[in-house]
Amino acid sequence: MTVLSRPQFIEAIKLSCQNTNQQNTLLFAEINHATQVISLIQGLEAEENLIKSVEKFIVNTVLQYQGSQIGRIESNRFGIILPLSIEDSLDLAHHLTRKLDQQPFTVNGSTHYPKLIIGVTPLGPVTTAPELAIAAADEALYQARRIGHSIVQLIEPDDPRLRHYQQFLKLLPQLRKGLREKNFVLYTQPIIAINGKNSIKKAEVLLRYRDENIAIHLPERFLSTAGLFHVSREIDLYVVHHFCRFIQQNPNRNTMYSINISGNTVRYTPFFTFVEREFQFHGVDPKKVCFEMTENVADKDMFHASKLMSLLKKQLGCYLSLDDIGIGSSNLSNLPRFNVDYFKIDGSYIKKMLDDPYSELVVRFITTAAKQLKKEVVAEYVEQPEQLEKLISMDVDYAQGYLLGKPEILFDPAELDAVA
């Protein structure tokens, strides 16, 4: 059996989708991190030898099914087209993972135990669009990878997860165009001191999308798309750059602005250098900027988060805030490890605390912990006077929400460029 190249295999998928006389199934099979391990220990040639051995194993297992086709579509990923029903294809996929589990591979005297992760989806006549089939197999593989090694996952063409994926995929070009054409506008929402001790004026920088009809939209769909396709960093860089342009145009603003950082940006090493350069070029006072990252991001990527926090705070002089505390990993024992200035309680607890004793308990606990750690506390989504009264009684420092001020436009990058 000849192993097809990526272009040849994609063509085979197209032909299978057009075949209305034969039920075919598409499998994406990926070798786990064993390839990375052997590459680091024994080099790239050894890694290729291991992949070739697994390839031979797959070919020998699938060879018995006449009409099957195999392609190597990435360095450690194979595509398999089987002339079988979904049920039989799933049986074969499970057989592949179990059989590989029992078979060690020796490369240059060292023994390795690679595992397979497999995504499965039907082809023609069930699926007639090759793009949909590829997206389904890719999503199935992604779901399997999230569970672990030696896992098989099925995604049907009508699976809600696939529809969700496709909706965001269609939005991706609009997102990139919006960044390029400056359709994203900076808004700001006030963060108000409520304990009578603070005089610093604070606000959070938010993002909105302006469409071709000049209508303004919330950015949730774009932010979800950015997170799914790893574009969040580009949004963060966009916000920082245009915020700095705003400060250059308005140098006497007596406000500390909070700017959000995504997990994708936390792991982007050049981000600090970018911020430092932008601040210097546009004349931004670092002490008037507070960077926010979520508890979930900081907790899951402790190494990179702590390193970036240290650079922003100690070397540049910015303030720091830990956002969405209470959701994420909820590993509140880690809170003392973060050298931040503000703890921002997730809004879901603020919304429910009047009627839900547990939510009130979480708000009290975080506030008490913050005081012991000499941090200030911010409560978001404050929409009712009763919420504000309770937060004041708990000695919360700042509140943010529609009760205290709605988001208003701060800076339109396209408008400034049009004037220039």
Phi, psi and omega in degrees: 000127179276131176276121185283154172284169180303310179300321180295321182289321177298321176297322178295323177297317179301314180295322180293325178292331180278347184279109180266357183261347186223128175284122176238158180229142179253131176240135166252118181246125184239135176281139183288196187292003177302329179292323178292320181298311182292327178297317181290323186274318188242352176103171185293324180296319178294322178300314180297322178297321178294316180298319178298323179293318178293322177302314179298321178299315180295315180301313182296328180285323185272342187306329185291344182262105183297133181096356177289152177222142181232138177225146174264109189258344171213177185302321182238021182232137180239147171253140181228127173253122182245135176277053187229164173289167178300317182299313181291325179293321176296320177299317180294320180297316177296322177298318178300313182293318180293318182294320179292326178303330185265004188235101175286155178238132179255124179232117179052042175087352179252140183262135181231154184233073180292151177237156177252143171239128190232132172251139186231140175205150180284149172255200181303148003275359180294314180244119182256352180256113182300325179299320179293320180297316180295316179297321180293315179296322180293318178293321177298319178296319178299315179296321178295319181297327180292333182278319180148199183275156177058040183247140175243132181228135180255134171234121176275158181301333181262013181297133180303326180296325180287320177298319177300314180298316182292323178300316180290325179297320179292334181279342185302313178300324179294322177297311181296320178296321179298321177292319183292320184263008176060047177274353177268129187248141179273127174246171177216145177233132184293147172243112193258132174291131185237000183256003178076004183255341188249139180243357181288127176279128185232154176203152177257134177278125181241168182240142174225156180250130177256118183275184185293343177264013179069011176282145182258134182234150171295150189265010189306315182296321180291320180292323176294318177298317180298319179293320183292323185251020173059044178250001183304322181300319180297324177293316180299317179296321178300312182297313180300314182299312184282334171297318179296323176298320178298315181297322178299324179280340183226069190289343186261016179294126180261061184222142170266122183258134177262132181236131183278145176238131179276166177297326178298324180284324179303325182272000182267100187305319182290358184301317181299315179299321178299312180298313181301316180293317180296318180298315182294316184294320186262000177072042181270131175279113183302333182287355176254016180231133176237122178267133180249134168227150185285155176302320182299313180296311183297321183287321182284334182233059187304318185298304183292322181296314181295321180295314180294318178302316181298317180295314182294322185275308188277320184273323183263326178099015179281164171268162183227146178225139175260117190260161175056038180292134178114337174256227178049224180284341183056027178274076188294343178294342180276349185305319181296343184281346184262121182275072181246170180261333185227142169253125181249113184285135181301138186296338181298327178285324179294319181299324188259353194292339179289332184245349185239108182302326181294317178299319177297320179298319179297316180298317179295318182297312181297320179296316179297316179299319180297318180297319179295328180269005179061040174251158174260153188247136176241130176251128180254170181060040176275113187234351183232145178302325181294324176297315181298317179299317180293320180296321177297318180295335179275357182070032171290143188275316186228152176227148181220135179161175185298333178298328187254349179156129179273158178299138177229155183296137178252313187201130176250103183302320182293324181293320178295319179295324180294321179293319180295000000 
